[in-house]
Amino acid sequence: MKTLDTNIDLNLLSRLRQSDQKAFDSIYSKYSLPLYRTCVKRLLDTELCNDIVHDIFLALWENRDKSTIQNLKAYLFQALRFKIIDHIQKKGRKESLLTGYVHQLQKDYIGTDHAVRTKLMQDLIDQEVKKFPQKMRMVYLMSREDNLSYAEIARKMGISEQTVRTHIKHALRRLRIRITFFIFILFFFTLYLFK
């Protein structure tokens, strides 16, 4: 069975190199869903995973004539692995830059001004949390204020740990957007004051 599958893939690759659209469509039909599912398990972001899978197949089509692929399945899943790693590294760099900037702001303006900004930031977070849908707000508060684990929250609320993770992920994304906006406003206001 495995040999038959490999032979089918080799035939599809050969036809793909000849710019055979039907061969490409067959490859896409066969591998897009398994790639997408694997991606979603790792990144938990359906839209991002759709984009990643689309990019992999776009690159496969664009480089079809110079392709030296011997094992189609291994190639596609390796490409997915690289895309996931690349995304995680970029995300880490962005968060690291933001954390560094916040740290620098705190370092530069310690004192009463710092206390005022910290209070403003906390008020901003509190206001945004109040706007969360009820379940998301409950999950977020249990996690951040009550310091409960995902498993404890899931038990208390009668939901799965995955649902808890999803609520936390969406809550943090919303807060990150608001806080980033606040920091940029603060940054430009500070520049204006110290011209």
N, C-alpha and C positions, 0 to 999 in steps of 0.2 A: 504493500500500500504506500509506504514511504517512498519507495523507488518510483512508483507511478506518479506520485505527487511531484517529486523532484523532476521527473521527465516532462510533466505538464508545464512546470515553472520554466524549465530550460527552453521549451518550445515557445512559451509566451515571451520570454526574454529575447529570443531570436527574432520573433515577429516584431517585438517592440523596437528593436534596433533598426528595423526596416520602416519605422514610423506607422505601424499598423495600429490604428485607433481602437479596433475591436480587441486587440491583445491588451492594450492599456486598460480598456474598460473591464476586461476580465480580471486583470491584476487588481484593479481598484475594488471590484466587487468581492474578490476573494479576501483581500487583506485590510481594507479600510476599517471595517468594524472591529476586528481583533486589535488593530493598532490603537483605535479610539478608546476601546475599553481598557487597554493596558495603560494608556495615558491618563485617563480619568482616575484610575486607581492610584496613580502616583501624585497627580496635581490637584485633583478634586475641583476642576474648573472645566465645565463642558465646552464653553465658548472657546477658551484657549486651546483645548485639545482638538476641537474642530479645525482651528487655524493651523495647528502643528501638523496634523495629518494631511491637511490640504497642501501645506508647504512641502512635505515629504514627497507627495505624488507629483506636485508641480516640478520639483527638482528631478524626479525620475524621468518625467516626460522631456524636460528641457535638455537633459544630458543623455538621452536615449541612444544617440548615434555614437557616442564615445564611451558607452558603458562597458565595463569589464566584469560585471557582476556574475558570479558563479552560482551563488545560493541566494535566490530572491528573498525568501523568508528571513534568513539571517541578516541580509543587507537592510531590509526595511525595518526590522526591529532594532538593529544597531543604529540606524539613522534616528529612530525614535528616541533611543537611549541618549544619544548626543544632544538632541533637541531639548529633552527634559533636563539634562545636566546644565545645558547652556541657560535655560530659563531660570533654574534655581540659582545659578551663580549670579545672573543679572539682577534677580530679585534681591539676593543677599547684598549685592553692591549698593543698590538703591536704598535699602533699609539702613545699611551701614552709613551711607552719606547723610541720610536724614537724622539718624541717631547722633552722628558726629556734629551736625549743625546745631541740633538741640543742645548737646553737651557744651558746645562753644558758646552759645547764647547764655546758658546758665553760668558758665565760667566768667564771661565778660561782664555780666551785670548782676553780680551777687549783691544782696542787700534788700532794701525795701522795694526797689523796683522789681527785683527778682520775685519777691513775695507776691507783689501785685500781679505779675505775669503768670505766676504759678496758679494763683486764685482764678484769674481769667481763663487759663487753660482748663482747670478743673470744672469751672462753670460751663465752659463750652462742651466738655465731655458729658457732663451731667445733662445738659439740654439735649444733646444728640441722643443719649441713651433713652431719654424720655420719649423720643420720637420713634424708637424701635418698635416693631410689632411685638405684641405682648409676650409670646413664647421666647423670641430672641432676647428681649429685655430680661426676662426671668433667668434664662440660661447664662447670659452675660454677668448679671449681678451675682448669681450663685458662684460663678467661676471666679470673678474678680474681688467681690466683697466678702463672700463667705469662704473663699479659698477651697471650694469643693472640687474634687477630681471629676473628669468627664463621666466616669462610671457611676459616681455618687449622684451626679446631676441626672443622669439617665434613669437611675433607679427611682429617684424622688419624683421625676416628672412622668415616668412611664413611657419613655421614648428610647430609641437606640443611641448608643455612643456616637455612631456616625452622624445622626441628626444633631446631637450636641456639638460635634466638631464643625458641622456645616453652619450652625447658628453662630458659633464663635468666629468662624472664618468671615462670614458676612458682616458681623458686628465690627470686627477689627478693620475690615476694608472700609466700611462707612466712616469709622472714626479716623482712620489714616487720611482719608480724603479731606475731612473737615480740619484736622490738625495741620496738615500740609498747607491748606489754604490760609489758616490762621498764622502759621509761621512766616509764610511769604508776606502777608500783610504787615506783620510785626517787623519783619526784616526791612521792608521798604519804608515803613514809618520811622524806624530807627535811623536809617540812612538819611531821611529827610530832616530829622531832628539834629543830626550831627554834621550837617553840611558845613 
